[in-house]
């Protein structure tokens, strides 16, 4: 992996992590405010899980394989 590719992955990782945190905050705010739009809440949670999966894939790509 080139330095440019690694830098691009790290930038993407930062963006996705920020979106994940924002979704967590939004979900918590919806629950705390008593909003009972289950469809919207489900969509936000689904998107948050998708982001978590993408973050995990990028982190795996950035970590070097260590042969024990």
C-alpha positions in Angstrom: 0.0 0.0 0.0 1.4 3.4 -1.0 1.6 6.3 1.4 -1.1 8.1 -0.7 -3.5 5.1 -0.4 -2.9 4.9 3.3 -3.5 8.6 3.8 -6.7 8.4 1.8 -7.9 5.4 4.0 -7.1 7.3 7.1 -9.0 10.3 5.9 -12.0 8.1 5.1 -11.7 6.4 8.4 -11.8 9.8 10.2 -14.9 10.9 8.2 -16.7 7.6 8.9 -15.8 7.7 12.6 -17.2 11.2 12.9 -20.4 10.2 11.1 -20.7 7.2 13.5 -20.4 9.5 16.5 -22.9 11.9 15.1 -25.4 9.1 14.5 -24.9 7.9 18.1 -25.6 11.4 19.4 -28.7 11.7 17.2 -30.0 8.3 18.3 -29.5 9.1 21.9 -31.2 12.5 21.5 -34.2 10.9 19.8 -34.6 8.3 22.6 -34.1 10.9 25.3 -36.6 13.4 23.8 -39.3 10.7 23.6 -39.6 10.8 19.8 -41.2 7.5 18.9 -40.6 7.4 15.2 -39.4 3.8 15.1 -38.8 3.7 11.4 -36.5 6.7 11.6 -34.8 5.3 14.6 -34.3 1.9 12.9 -32.8 3.6 9.8 -30.3 5.5 12.0 -29.3 2.4 13.8 -28.9 0.4 10.6 -26.7 3.2 9.1 -24.6 3.2 12.3 -24.0 -0.5 12.0 -23.0 -0.1 8.3 -20.5 2.5 9.3 -19.1 0.3 12.0 -18.6 -2.4 9.5 -16.9 0.0 7.0 -14.7 1.3 9.9 -13.6 -2.2 10.8 -12.7 -3.1 7.2 -10.6 0.0 6.8 -8.9 -0.6 10.2 -8.1 -4.1 9.1 -6.6 -2.8 5.8 -4.4 -0.3 7.7 -3.0 -2.8 10.2 -0.1 -4.8 8.8 -0.4 -8.5 8.9 2.0 -9.9 11.5 3.1 -13.5 11.1 3.6 -15.0 14.5 
